[in-house]
């Protein structure tokens, strides 16, 4: 059941919550914020669930954090606080401790969103993020002139694509700023090395992956089609013939088609890039590229911060990295005070 709404809830937001109806799903509860459940529609006509939180003791319009999610088919709804779920803890604590509004969305086929995540490409997903960003005009407590965009993992790479207007700042956590091809070839080397594979075998495998990812990501073949042309790569591949990490081949081909250099060089807003020293998914080169691109075009606008011992999921030794919240909120306050 959805908990009782505060009396000051706007009429539009009230209708949004009522539209969510009753559900057996566990719902989020916060000490200092109220969750509003709503919908947006993507380019495929699919209804996607959004989660908008409003601070309980707000006055007038408040700053807002728009959170762009990761690659996997996991919901952004976090009904329970779990110190082992770094991304979930980051969202929950930003919601409850910032005093700001927040906006999230479940991609196609995730949670209550329509569609099939394993078949949804990037183009349909980004259209949903854009619709969720544009829908902020519905909420009378959101200050559209004081919006921060926080991108998590994959979402931190393309996060400037979601906004239809300037924002106060971008925070990219555990993310990437190069081509997806470069990221994947380096990732395969790091993955094999971490698994204890001999240097000779790693080198041979990377040679195969270099050509495999060219056919798959650049030339547009599915992994199965690439392997059919080169049976010698069959022992290299560890995922499905149709895609990778639960998403279709088209998703990654569309990521590869993005020009993140062009995207980030046009960002004139302040940027904070955060990466963990123990991130086994996104390398330092992946993440640092964002700050380098921004600073090349707009010197001093981006800051790169690496946290010792932090993993890709924002945990240190299996628990949420507590220093993140004061770091992020302090940076946001600096940007608000600067204008």
C-alpha positions as CSV (number, residue, x, y, z in Angstrom):
1,X,0.0,0.0,0.0
2,X,1.1,3.6,-0.6
3,X,1.5,5.5,2.6
4,X,-0.8,8.5,3.2
5,X,0.2,11.6,1.3
6,X,1.1,14.9,2.9
7,X,-1.5,17.6,2.6
8,X,0.7,19.9,0.6
9,X,1.0,17.3,-2.2
10,X,0.1,19.1,-5.5
11,X,-3.0,17.9,-7.4
12,X,-0.9,16.7,-10.3
13,X,1.4,14.6,-8.1
14,X,-1.7,13.3,-6.2
15,X,-3.1,11.9,-9.5
16,X,0.3,10.4,-10.3
17,X,0.4,8.5,-7.0
18,X,-3.2,7.3,-7.3
19,X,-2.5,6.1,-10.8
20,X,0.1,3.7,-9.3
21,X,-2.7,1.9,-7.5
22,X,-2.3,-0.8,-4.9
23,X,0.6,-3.2,-5.3
24,X,2.1,-6.2,-3.5
25,X,5.6,-4.9,-4.3
26,X,7.7,-3.7,-1.4
27,X,7.7,0.1,-1.5
28,X,10.3,2.7,-0.4
29,X,9.9,4.7,2.8
30,X,12.1,7.5,3.9
31,X,12.3,9.5,7.1
32,X,12.6,12.9,5.4
33,X,11.1,12.4,1.9
34,X,7.9,11.2,0.2
35,X,7.9,9.0,-2.9
36,X,5.6,9.8,-5.8
37,X,5.0,7.1,-8.4
38,X,4.5,8.2,-12.0
39,X,4.9,7.1,-15.6
40,X,6.6,8.4,-18.8
41,X,6.4,6.9,-22.3
42,X,9.4,6.1,-24.4
43,X,9.8,6.1,-28.2
44,X,8.4,2.6,-28.4
45,X,5.2,3.7,-26.7
46,X,6.1,1.7,-23.5
47,X,5.1,3.1,-20.1
48,X,8.1,3.4,-17.8
49,X,7.8,3.7,-14.1
50,X,9.3,6.8,-12.5
51,X,10.1,7.5,-8.9
52,X,10.0,11.1,-7.8
53,X,10.9,12.0,-4.2
54,X,10.0,15.3,-2.5
55,X,11.6,16.4,0.8
56,X,9.0,16.6,3.6
57,X,10.0,19.9,4.9
58,X,10.3,21.8,1.7
59,X,9.6,25.4,1.0
60,X,8.9,26.6,-2.5
61,X,11.0,25.0,-5.2
62,X,14.0,22.8,-4.2
63,X,17.1,21.7,-6.0
64,X,16.8,18.3,-7.7
65,X,19.0,15.3,-8.3
66,X,18.2,13.4,-11.6
67,X,19.7,9.9,-11.3
68,X,20.6,8.0,-14.5
69,X,21.0,4.2,-13.9
70,X,23.3,1.4,-14.9
71,X,23.5,-1.1,-17.6
72,X,21.9,-4.2,-16.0
73,X,18.2,-5.0,-15.8
74,X,17.8,-4.1,-12.1
75,X,15.2,-1.8,-10.7
76,X,16.1,1.6,-9.2
77,X,13.5,1.1,-6.5
78,X,15.3,0.4,-3.2
79,X,12.8,-0.5,-0.5
80,X,15.4,-1.7,1.9
81,X,18.7,-0.2,3.1
82,X,21.5,-2.6,2.4
83,X,25.1,-1.6,3.1
84,X,26.2,-4.2,0.5
85,X,24.2,-2.5,-2.3
86,X,26.4,0.5,-2.9
87,X,24.3,2.1,-5.7
88,X,21.1,1.5,-3.7
89,X,22.6,3.1,-0.6
90,X,23.8,6.1,-2.5
91,X,20.3,6.7,-3.8
92,X,18.6,6.2,-0.5
93,X,21.0,8.5,1.4
94,X,20.8,11.2,-1.2
95,X,17.0,11.1,-1.0
96,X,16.9,11.1,2.7
97,X,19.8,13.4,3.6
98,X,20.1,16.0,0.8
99,X,16.9,18.0,1.3
100,X,16.5,17.9,-2.5
101,X,14.0,16.3,-4.8
102,X,15.1,13.3,-6.8
103,X,14.0,11.6,-10.0
104,X,14.7,8.0,-11.1
105,X,13.3,5.7,-13.8
106,X,13.1,2.0,-14.4
107,X,14.2,1.2,-18.0
108,X,12.0,-1.0,-20.3
109,X,11.1,-4.4,-18.9
110,X,12.4,-3.6,-15.4
111,X,10.2,-3.5,-12.3
112,X,6.8,-2.2,-13.4
113,X,8.0,-0.7,-16.7
114,X,6.6,-2.2,-19.8
115,X,8.8,-4.0,-22.4
116,X,11.4,-6.7,-22.3
117,X,14.8,-5.5,-20.9
118,X,16.7,-8.3,-22.7
119,X,15.3,-7.0,-26.0
120,X,15.4,-3.3,-25.3
121,X,18.1,-1.3,-27.2
122,X,19.8,1.8,-26.1
123,X,17.8,4.1,-28.3
124,X,14.5,3.1,-26.6
125,X,16.2,3.4,-23.2
126,X,17.6,6.9,-23.8
127,X,14.2,8.1,-25.0
128,X,12.8,7.1,-21.7
129,X,15.4,9.0,-19.7
130,X,14.7,12.1,-21.8
131,X,11.0,11.7,-21.2
132,X,11.6,11.4,-17.5
133,X,13.8,14.5,-17.5
134,X,11.2,16.5,-19.4
135,X,8.4,15.4,-17.1
136,X,10.0,17.3,-14.2
137,X,7.9,20.3,-15.3
138,X,4.9,18.5,-13.8
139,X,6.1,19.0,-10.2
140,X,5.7,22.4,-8.6
141,X,8.3,21.7,-6.0
142,X,11.1,21.0,-8.5
143,X,13.4,23.9,-9.4
144,X,14.4,23.2,-13.0
145,X,17.1,25.8,-12.8
146,X,18.9,23.9,-10.0
147,X,19.1,20.3,-11.3
148,X,22.1,18.0,-10.9
149,X,22.5,14.8,-13.0
150,X,24.1,11.8,-11.3
151,X,25.1,9.0,-13.6
152,X,25.9,5.6,-12.2
153,X,28.1,3.2,-14.1
154,X,27.0,3.0,-17.8
155,X,24.6,5.9,-17.1
156,X,27.5,8.2,-16.1
157,X,28.9,8.0,-19.6
158,X,25.9,9.2,-21.6
159,X,24.2,11.3,-18.9
160,X,24.5,14.7,-20.7
161,X,22.1,13.2,-23.3
162,X,19.2,13.1,-21.0
163,X,18.8,16.9,-20.4
164,X,16.9,19.2,-22.6
165,X,18.4,22.3,-20.9
166,X,21.5,23.4,-19.0
167,X,22.0,21.8,-15.6
168,X,24.0,22.9,-12.5
169,X,26.4,20.0,-12.6
170,X,27.1,16.4,-13.5
171,X,28.4,13.7,-11.3
172,X,29.7,10.5,-13.0
173,X,30.3,7.5,-10.7
174,X,32.2,4.4,-11.9
175,X,31.7,5.3,-15.5
176,X,33.3,5.6,-18.9
177,X,34.2,8.3,-21.4
178,X,35.8,6.5,-24.4
179,X,34.4,4.3,-27.1
180,X,32.6,1.1,-25.9
181,X,35.1,-0.9,-28.1
182,X,38.1,0.5,-26.2
183,X,36.4,-0.1,-22.9
184,X,35.6,-3.8,-23.8
185,X,39.0,-4.7,-25.1
186,X,40.7,-3.3,-22.0
187,X,38.0,-4.9,-19.8
188,X,38.7,-8.3,-21.3
189,X,42.5,-8.0,-20.6
190,X,41.8,-6.9,-17.0
191,X,39.2,-9.6,-16.5
192,X,41.5,-12.4,-17.7
193,X,44.4,-11.1,-15.7
194,X,42.4,-10.9,-12.5
195,X,41.3,-14.5,-13.1
196,X,44.9,-15.6,-13.0
197,X,45.3,-16.4,-16.7
198,X,48.9,-16.6,-17.8
199,X,50.3,-13.5,-19.6
200,X,50.8,-15.5,-22.8
201,X,47.2,-16.6,-22.8
202,X,45.9,-13.1,-22.0
203,X,47.9,-11.7,-25.0
204,X,46.5,-14.3,-27.4
205,X,43.0,-13.8,-26.1
206,X,43.1,-10.0,-26.5
207,X,44.2,-10.5,-30.1
208,X,41.1,-12.5,-30.7
209,X,38.9,-10.1,-28.8
210,X,40.2,-7.2,-30.8
211,X,38.9,-8.6,-34.0
212,X,35.8,-10.1,-32.4
213,X,34.6,-6.8,-31.0
214,X,35.3,-5.1,-34.3
215,X,32.9,-7.4,-36.0
216,X,30.4,-7.3,-33.2
217,X,30.4,-3.6,-32.1
218,X,31.7,-1.8,-35.2
219,X,30.6,-4.0,-38.1
220,X,27.2,-4.8,-36.5
221,X,27.2,-8.6,-36.3
222,X,25.8,-10.4,-33.3
223,X,28.3,-12.4,-31.2
224,X,26.9,-15.6,-32.7
225,X,27.3,-14.3,-36.2
226,X,30.9,-13.2,-35.5
227,X,31.8,-16.6,-34.1
228,X,30.2,-18.4,-37.0
229,X,32.6,-16.6,-39.3
230,X,35.5,-17.3,-37.0
231,X,35.0,-20.6,-35.1
232,X,38.4,-20.2,-33.4
233,X,36.8,-17.6,-31.2
234,X,34.3,-19.9,-29.8
235,X,36.4,-20.6,-26.7
236,X,36.8,-16.9,-26.1
237,X,33.1,-16.1,-25.8
238,X,31.4,-16.5,-22.4
239,X,27.9,-15.0,-23.1
240,X,24.9,-15.6,-25.4
241,X,24.9,-15.6,-29.3
242,X,22.4,-12.7,-29.2
243,X,23.9,-10.3,-26.8
244,X,25.9,-9.7,-23.6
245,X,25.2,-9.1,-19.9
246,X,21.5,-9.5,-20.4
247,X,21.1,-6.9,-23.2
248,X,20.8,-7.4,-27.0
249,X,23.7,-6.9,-29.3
250,X,22.0,-3.7,-30.7
251,X,22.3,-2.1,-27.3
252,X,26.1,-2.2,-27.4
253,X,26.4,-1.4,-31.0
254,X,24.4,1.8,-30.3
255,X,26.7,2.6,-27.3
256,X,29.7,2.1,-29.7
257,X,28.1,4.6,-32.1
258,X,28.0,7.3,-29.5
259,X,30.7,10.0,-29.7
260,X,31.3,10.7,-26.0
261,X,34.2,13.0,-26.9
262,X,31.7,15.3,-28.7
263,X,29.1,14.8,-26.0
264,X,31.3,15.8,-23.1
265,X,33.3,18.6,-24.9
266,X,30.0,20.6,-25.1
267,X,29.4,20.3,-21.4
268,X,30.1,23.7,-19.8
269,X,28.6,22.8,-16.4
270,X,30.8,21.7,-13.5
271,X,31.6,17.9,-13.5
272,X,32.7,15.6,-10.7
273,X,34.0,12.2,-11.8
274,X,34.2,9.6,-9.1
275,X,35.9,6.2,-9.4
276,X,37.0,3.6,-6.9
277,X,40.6,2.4,-6.9
278,X,39.4,-1.2,-6.9
279,X,36.9,-0.8,-9.7
280,X,37.2,-4.0,-11.8
281,X,34.7,-2.9,-14.4
282,X,35.6,0.6,-15.4
283,X,39.3,1.4,-15.5
284,X,40.9,4.7,-14.5
285,X,41.4,5.5,-18.2
286,X,37.6,4.9,-18.8
287,X,36.5,7.3,-16.0
288,X,39.3,9.9,-16.2
289,X,38.5,10.4,-19.9
290,X,35.4,12.4,-19.0
291,X,37.3,14.9,-16.8
292,X,40.0,15.2,-19.4
293,X,37.6,15.9,-22.2
294,X,35.7,18.5,-20.2
295,X,38.9,20.3,-19.0
296,X,40.4,20.3,-22.5
297,X,37.5,22.4,-23.7
298,X,36.6,24.2,-20.5
299,X,39.7,24.3,-18.2
300,X,38.9,23.7,-14.6
301,X,35.3,22.7,-15.0
302,X,35.9,19.0,-14.2
303,X,37.3,17.3,-11.1
304,X,38.5,13.7,-11.0
305,X,38.3,11.9,-7.6
306,X,39.5,8.4,-7.0
307,X,38.6,6.7,-3.7
308,X,41.1,4.2,-2.4
309,X,39.7,0.7,-2.0
310,X,36.3,1.4,-3.5
311,X,34.9,-1.1,-5.9
312,X,32.7,-0.5,-9.0
313,X,29.5,-0.8,-6.9
314,X,30.6,2.0,-4.5
315,X,31.5,-0.3,-1.7
316,X,34.7,-0.6,0.4
317,X,35.3,-4.1,1.7
318,X,31.7,-5.0,0.9
319,X,30.1,-2.0,2.6
320,X,28.9,1.3,1.2
321,X,31.6,4.0,1.0
322,X,30.3,6.5,3.6
323,X,32.6,9.3,2.4
324,X,30.6,9.6,-0.8
325,X,27.6,11.3,0.6
326,X,29.3,14.3,2.3
327,X,31.6,14.5,-0.8
328,X,28.7,14.7,-3.3
329,X,26.5,17.0,-1.2
330,X,29.4,19.3,-0.4
331,X,30.2,19.6,-4.1
332,X,26.6,20.3,-5.0
333,X,26.4,23.0,-2.4
334,X,29.5,24.6,-3.8
335,X,28.0,24.7,-7.3
336,X,24.7,26.2,-6.0
337,X,26.6,28.9,-4.0
338,X,28.7,29.8,-7.1
339,X,25.7,31.1,-9.1
